[in-house]
Every structure is written in structure tokens, then in C-alpha cells.
């Protein structure tokens, strides 16, 4: 089971991200995220094993996090990414996942 392979837990999310892969630069939704990786919901076809750079707001809408990693899994609903370095702000402390932003919380 995939969750058994993860070093860090993930939390459900709804964050719009911009990412660059061999196929181009795109914007899609992050459906879950943790300190060591994330999953993107998309119908786009991306190649497994390739490098990816991805930028998204995480704790504040005006402050983008930029990370690099590789695509480790693909399925009909999107793909999963493992980061080259963990996002330290997402490491769970005392069993609690840090507060992250969600697009539904954005003020219009």
C-alpha cells in the first residue's frame, strides 16, 4: 500500500499549483500534501519518473513555496510527486498537521 511507503503523513488539500514537467507548464489542483510529497488532480498525461518543479501558496496566499521533485505515480485522476527535500513547515509536530491554506478560503 502506498501510504506505507510515505515517510511523512499527508493532509487533504485544495490548492492551485503551477508546475513544469517535460510536457510543458500547467496549473492544476493539489489534492493532498505532506512534507515529503503531494498528489495533483489532473487529466493531463505526464511521464512517470521525470523531474518536476512546482510552485504554490501553502501558509499564505501571497507567499509561494517552490519545490523540486519527481513524478513517482500516475493514474487516471492525476499523479503523485516525491520532493527532493522535505518542506520543513509541513512536518507534523506532536501528531498535529500544520494549518495550510485552501482555495475555498481565498477572499474574493
C-alpha positions as CSV (number, residue, x, y, z in Angstrom):
1,X,0.0,0.0,0.0
2,X,1.4,3.4,-1.0
3,X,0.8,5.1,2.4
4,X,3.1,2.5,4.0
5,X,5.9,3.9,1.8
6,X,5.5,7.5,2.8
7,X,7.9,9.0,5.3
8,X,5.6,11.8,6.2
9,X,1.8,11.9,6.6
10,X,-0.4,13.8,4.1
11,X,-3.4,16.0,4.5
12,X,-6.2,16.7,2.1
13,X,-5.9,20.0,0.3
14,X,-7.4,22.2,-2.4
15,X,-4.5,24.4,-3.6
16,X,-3.9,25.6,-7.1
17,X,-0.3,25.0,-8.2
18,X,1.8,25.8,-11.3
19,X,4.2,23.0,-12.3
20,X,6.7,22.4,-15.0
21,X,7.3,18.9,-16.5
22,X,8.7,17.7,-19.8
23,X,5.2,18.1,-21.3
24,X,5.0,21.8,-20.5
25,X,3.9,24.2,-17.8
26,X,0.5,23.7,-16.3
27,X,-1.9,24.8,-13.5
28,X,-3.9,22.1,-11.6
29,X,-5.1,21.4,-8.1
30,X,-3.1,19.7,-5.3
31,X,-5.5,17.2,-3.7
32,X,-3.2,16.1,-0.8
33,X,0.2,17.3,0.5
34,X,2.8,16.4,3.1
35,X,6.3,17.3,4.0
36,X,7.7,14.7,1.5
37,X,5.3,14.9,-1.5
38,X,1.9,15.7,-2.9
39,X,-0.8,14.5,-5.4
40,X,-2.1,16.6,-8.2
41,X,-5.6,16.1,-9.6
42,X,-5.5,16.4,-13.4
43,X,-6.5,14.7,-16.7
44,X,-3.1,15.6,-18.2
45,X,-0.8,12.7,-19.1
46,X,2.7,13.1,-17.6
47,X,5.6,10.6,-17.7
48,X,6.4,8.7,-14.5
49,X,10.0,9.2,-13.2
50,X,10.5,12.6,-14.6
51,X,11.7,15.7,-12.7
52,X,9.1,18.3,-11.7
53,X,9.2,21.8,-10.3
54,X,6.1,23.1,-8.6
55,X,5.0,26.4,-7.0
56,X,2.0,27.0,-4.8
57,X,0.8,29.0,-1.8
58,X,0.9,27.0,1.3
59,X,0.6,29.0,4.5
60,X,-0.2,32.4,2.9
61,X,-1.8,33.2,-0.5
62,X,0.9,35.8,-1.3
63,X,3.9,33.6,-0.4
64,X,4.6,30.8,-2.9
65,X,6.6,27.7,-2.0
66,X,8.7,26.3,-4.8
67,X,9.9,22.7,-4.6
68,X,11.5,20.2,-7.0
69,X,10.9,16.5,-7.1
70,X,10.0,13.7,-9.4
71,X,6.8,12.1,-10.6
72,X,6.5,8.7,-8.8
73,X,3.0,7.5,-9.7
74,X,0.4,8.2,-12.3
75,X,-3.3,7.2,-12.5
76,X,-6.4,8.4,-14.5
77,X,-7.1,11.1,-11.8
78,X,-3.6,12.6,-11.7
79,X,-0.1,11.9,-10.4
80,X,2.0,11.8,-7.2
81,X,5.3,13.6,-6.6
82,X,8.1,13.0,-4.1
83,X,10.1,16.1,-3.2
84,X,13.9,16.1,-3.4
85,X,13.9,17.8,0.0
86,X,11.1,17.9,2.6
87,X,9.1,21.0,3.3
88,X,10.1,21.5,6.9
89,X,7.0,23.6,7.7
90,X,4.8,20.6,6.9
91,X,6.5,18.2,9.3
92,X,3.9,17.1,11.9
93,X,4.6,18.3,15.4
94,X,3.2,16.4,18.3
95,X,0.9,14.4,15.9
96,X,-0.8,17.6,14.5
97,X,-0.6,18.6,10.8
98,X,0.2,22.3,10.4
99,X,-2.5,24.7,9.2
100,X,-2.4,25.2,5.4
101,X,-4.5,27.4,3.2
102,X,-7.1,26.2,0.8
103,X,-8.5,27.9,-2.3
104,X,-12.0,27.8,-0.9
105,X,-10.7,30.1,1.9
106,X,-9.4,32.8,-0.5
107,X,-11.2,36.1,-0.2
108,X,-12.7,37.4,-3.4
